Amino acid sequence: MTDAIEAAYAAEWQKVKPNPLPDAGKDDRRLIFAGVARGILQYLSDHHNELLTSITTQTPDGSEITAQVTETDLGITIS
């Protein structure tokens, strides 16, 4: 996830800055991105039952069916 955040940051940088992302501060950015990734995973682990409360699907005739979700297990393990 840290790699994905780093790649997204570099892509966003290129959209608004005329110069390439500098190497200076790379280690500090990586540390911040790792912290953000761990925080997101911890939040998802702690709140997984609150994230998905219902699922609505559409039948072939266009009507909708909604099912309430009472328990979700994302299987996130943080070490």
C-alpha positions as CSV (number, residue, x, y, z in Angstrom):
1,M,0.0,0.0,0.0
2,T,2.9,2.3,0.7
3,D,4.2,1.8,-2.8
4,A,0.7,2.7,-4.2
5,I,0.5,5.9,-2.1
6,E,4.0,6.9,-3.2
7,A,3.1,6.3,-6.9
8,A,-0.1,8.3,-6.5
9,Y,1.8,11.1,-4.9
10,A,4.3,11.2,-7.7
11,A,1.5,11.3,-10.2
12,E,-0.3,14.1,-8.5
13,W,3.0,16.0,-8.1
14,Q,3.5,15.8,-11.9
15,K,0.0,17.3,-12.5
16,V,0.7,20.5,-10.6
17,K,4.5,20.9,-10.6
18,P,6.6,21.7,-13.6
19,N,9.6,19.8,-12.3
20,P,10.0,16.1,-11.4
21,L,9.5,14.9,-7.8
22,P,12.9,15.6,-6.1
23,D,14.9,12.8,-4.4
24,A,15.4,15.1,-1.4
25,G,13.0,14.0,1.3
26,K,12.3,10.6,-0.2
27,D,12.9,8.7,3.0
28,D,10.7,11.1,5.0
29,R,7.9,10.9,2.4
30,R,8.2,7.1,2.5
31,L,7.8,7.1,6.3
32,I,4.7,9.3,6.1
33,F,3.2,7.1,3.4
34,A,3.9,4.0,5.5
35,G,2.2,5.6,8.5
36,V,-0.8,6.6,6.4
37,A,-1.1,3.1,5.0
38,R,-0.9,1.5,8.4
39,G,-3.5,4.0,9.7
40,I,-5.9,3.2,6.9
41,L,-5.5,-0.6,7.5
42,Q,-5.9,-0.2,11.2
43,Y,-9.1,1.9,10.7
44,L,-10.5,-0.7,8.3
45,S,-9.7,-3.5,10.7
46,D,-11.3,-1.6,13.7
47,H,-14.4,-0.5,11.8
48,H,-15.1,-3.2,9.2
49,N,-18.6,-3.9,10.4
50,E,-19.5,-0.2,10.0
51,L,-18.2,0.1,6.4
52,L,-20.7,-2.0,4.6
53,T,-24.3,-1.9,5.9
54,S,-26.3,-2.9,2.9
55,I,-26.0,-4.2,-0.7
56,T,-28.5,-3.3,-3.4
57,T,-28.6,-5.2,-6.6
58,Q,-30.8,-4.8,-9.7
59,T,-32.7,-7.6,-11.2
60,P,-33.1,-8.2,-14.9
61,D,-36.5,-6.6,-14.9
62,G,-35.1,-3.4,-13.3
63,S,-36.3,-3.8,-9.8
64,E,-33.9,-3.5,-6.9
65,I,-33.3,-5.9,-4.0
66,T,-31.6,-4.6,-0.9
67,A,-30.0,-6.9,1.7
68,Q,-28.8,-5.7,5.1
69,V,-25.2,-6.7,6.0
70,T,-24.9,-7.6,9.6
71,E,-21.3,-8.7,9.7
72,T,-18.2,-8.1,7.6
73,D,-14.8,-9.6,7.9
74,L,-12.1,-8.0,5.7
75,G,-9.5,-10.4,7.1
76,I,-7.0,-7.6,7.7
77,T,-4.0,-8.6,9.8
78,I,-1.6,-5.9,10.9
79,S,1.8,-6.9,12.2
